[in-house]
């Protein structure tokens, strides 16, 4: 299909812009349409609502994780019971705090060696990209930062995941070096250590940003210290040339442990009840598909909002150490306490929903990757793709170009990959039945998170691409659900 008239118009404008770029960007980096060179992404100026939101998240999220743990371990997974007990006077705050998991040496002896092992694996050169057709690993370039820097990354997450999970599974099935239920048995104790680790990392990178930042030109300081602590100041904090905080904590230790945590729940169910329920199998399989997909596409992940938009602060440091491994595995934790055997047709239907969600999630992301690799020349859904050409300026004053895809999945909604992701989330939760709302928290949270990510990403794109982004949103009007939202 030939380019649309609008596409051709923007293409000509881009060529003209190359000639007059010095006039478009003045000495202060301001562009003729109100944009500023290199200023997209995390906010610079913070309003009162944002400050209140940040302080609320900083204080309530850690409490929420502990609350969920206590609800499952002491109140039969009923989320309302602790708060109703406090309200009615059946329990006191002292009673509730006494139900918190203890701080023990075991928690430190599990979490810290695990993190150290992942650091070790992070430095092991990737071998899998030599033997697995289609897999991209080894040294890979990242996206261009707002200041115009392009970093190199050591991509070896699939290798680290395979080694870690292979050792755990081999231990559970054959070697018995340690109990296969070790994570379930010490989950609460590990929660304390993970919290300490998350805060230590967040405080360290906060101090580092002021004293020895890795990329000073990509640092962002707002007018509020709480916002800077939470959302991060440094864009790509590093130690040495290769240890990248953002890539390491986004992928390891939390996501690499995700499937191990689920396996530990399945082993507990087997040792306690003598079998593993079909609902536990569904959760383990669907989660494993998501995790393996993440690591298989780790090189592609370098171009996602997490890496080329988010700065590294408490939001990622604590979130990757605590929120992800504890709250993203809620379904398995719930099923360990409350086993659910689904009727076979129901189990098959839920599995089909999860697979359909994964297919859409993967197809959408593959389509954009294919579009990038072919520079917009490859066929999408059997046709030449339509796209808008946009120009922007990085902080070094250089004009750069991007193509905004209008065809295929990306012409259905602006974030159809999130739609597939939510379908998978729904399947995970449905596998737990309807006796309790606790496992469904994940679906509610992910809907809020992905909707917020849509808004954040589009705010960044508006700041980056200006009027071309407005035209894109008019051509693709819906964010997540075709014809609805």
C-alpha positions, 0 to 999 in steps of 0.5 A, a space after each residue: 500500500 502506498 503511503 497516505 497523503 498525510 505520511 508523505 506530507 510529514 516525510 517532506 516536512 522531515 526532509 525540510 527540517 533536516 536543512 533548517 534544524 538550527 532554526 527550529 531549535 534555538 540556543 536554549 533548545 526550544 523548538 518552534 512548536 513549543 517542545 524542548 530538545 531532550 525534554 521528554 520522559 519523567 516530569 521536571 516540575 511537580 504539582 501538589 497532587 503528584 507530591 501527595 500521590 508519591 508520599 501515599 505510595 511510599 508509605 502504603 505500598 510496603 504496608 500493603 504487601 505485609 497486609 496481604 501476607 498476614 491475610 493469607 497466613 492468619 485469616 484464611 486469605 480473606 482480605 477484609 478480615 484483618 481490617 474488619 477485626 480491627 474496626 470491630 475491636 476483635 483484634 488490636 493493632 498489637 495483635 496485628 503486628 504480632 502476626 507479622 512475619 519474624 525477622 530471622 537469619 534464614 531470610 538473609 541467608 536465602 535472599 542475599 546469596 540469591 542476589 549475589 548469584 544473580 550478580 555473578 550470572 549477570 557478568 557471565 558472557 552469554 553463550 545462548 545466542 551462539 546456539 539458539 536460532 533467532 535469539 539475540 544476546 550478548 552485547 546489544 545497543 540500547 535506545 538513545 537517551 534524551 541527551 543523545 547517548 546510546 549505551 551498550 548492554 550485556 544481554 544474558 537474562 535467558 542464560 541466567 534464568 535457565 541456570 537458576 531455574 534449572 538448578 532449583 528444579 533439579 534440586 526439587 526433583 532429584 538432589 534435595 540439597 535444600 527443601 523444595 518448599 524453602 521459599 514458601 516456608 520462609 516467604 514472610 522472613 524473606 519479605 523483610 530482607 527484600 524490603 531492606 534491600 529495596 530501600 538500600 538500593 533506592 537510597 544508594 542511587 539517590 545519593 549517587 545521583 548527587 555525587 557521582 552520576 553515571 550520566 549527568 546530562 540525563 539526570 532529572 531534578 524536580 522541585 520535590 525531593 520525595 518525587 526525585 527519590 521515588 521516580 529516580 534522578 539518574 536515567 542509567 545509573 551504573 557501576 563500572 562499564 557493564 553493571 546497569 542498575 535498571 536492567 539488572 533489577 528490572 530483570 534480575 533478581 525479581 523476574 528470574 525468581 518469579 518461576 522459582 517462587 511458583 515452583 516452590 508453591 507447587 512443591 508445597 502443594 504436592 508435599 501437603 496434599 499429595 498432588 498439584 491441582 490443575 489451577 496451579 499448573 495453569 498459573 505456573 505454565 502461563 507465568 513461565 511463558 511470560 517470563 521466558 518471553 521476557 528473557 527471550 526478548 531482552 534485547 528488544 526490551 531495551 527499547 521499551 518504556 521501562 528502559 528508555 523512559 523511566 529513571 531509576 529510583 525507589 519506584 523500580 528499586 523497591 518495586 523490583 525487589 518487593 512488589 514484583 516477586 510478592 504481588 505478581 505471584 499472589 495466585 500461586 501463594 493463594 493456591 498453596 493455601 487454598 487449592 482449587 480443582 477446576 472442572 476440565 472445560 473451565 480449565 481449558 477455557 481459562 488456559 485458552 484465554 491465557 494463550 490468546 492473551 499471550 498470542 496478542 501480546 507477542 504478536 503486537 510486540 513482534 510487529 513493531 520489532 519487525 517494522 523497526 528492523 525492516 525500516 517500514 518496508 516489510 509487509 504487515 498483515 499482507 500490506 505495505 504499512 502506513 506510518 507517520 514520520 516524526 522528528 525530534 531533538 535530543 539534548 545534544 541538539 541533533 535532529 533524529 527521526 522516528 516512524 509511528 506505525 499505523 498498520 496492523 495491531 498498532 492501527 487497532 489501538 495504541 497499546 494493543 500489547 497491554 490488552 493482550 497482557 490484561 487478558 493473561 492477567 485475567 486468566 491467572 486470576 480466574 484459575 483461582 476460582 471465586 471464593 476470595 478476591 485476594 488473587 484478583 487484586 493482581 488484575 485490578 492493579 495491572 489494569 491501573 498500572 497499564 492504564 497509567 503506563 499508557 498515559 505516561 507513554 503518551 505524555 512522553 510521546 507528545 513532548 517528544 513528537 509534538 504535532 505529529 503525535 496529535 495526528 497519530 492519536 487522531 488516526 488511532 483514537 483508542 488506547 486499550 479496548 477497540 471502540 471503547 477506551 
